[in-house]
Amino acid sequence: MNTYFDIYLKEDQFEIIQPSNGQIIKRLLPTTISVVVSTPDKELLVREICRLDGLQLSKEDAIILHYFSNAMEETKDVYRFLNCIIVIEAMVSEANETTEKISRRLAVLLASQYPDLQKTYTDFKGLYLLRNKILHGGELPNLLQADVTKISNYARAATLNFLLLRKHFSKKIVKEKLDKFFDPTVIAEINQKTTLD
């Protein structure tokens, strides 16, 4: 039997509610953004979000959660794919950055779940190229279910890891740490802070 939850991100609190009985499971994450998202059948997401108790969400963090929730609810593969890319970009990119830099940062961010940094880097570069073809090409490329699944998994893990790191560091410091693609000490620190207990 599936368990369903509604997740509400309000002006002064973040609530996880079980709609079957209206019970509030958890209240957390103060924020200044007002957005309502519904995430059916996402028990894992609910458990992971509950681990973020005490994090003060910035407006940028709340936007990341908003787009992530949109991506997870999207039924059309192309829109799910694009929303997942938007989530990742919101976490790891800045204006006018190269695909290379974004891919490196994501690989470091995902290192606790995907330890082969080079593979994650290469895979995401390919997915980002596909994103460019969708947005800038004349003809819609062939989008495989495997690509949608991979980017969805990357976005889910990246969102959790990014918010876990935000419990310890500002967004600026997180990005600085993610730039340490070749520094095993920083990668070990990120792994330690993002590995599930």
Secondary structure, DSSP 8 states (H G I E B T S, - for coil): ----EEEEE-SS-EEEEETTTTEEEEEE---S--EEEEETT-HHHHHHHHTTTT----HHHHHHHHHHHHHHH--SHHHHHHHHHHHHHHHH--TT--HHHHHHHHHHHTTTT---HHHHHHHHHHHHHHHHHHHHSSS-----HHHHHHHHHHHHHHHHHHHHHHTTS-HHHHHHHHT-TT-HHHHHHHHHHHS--
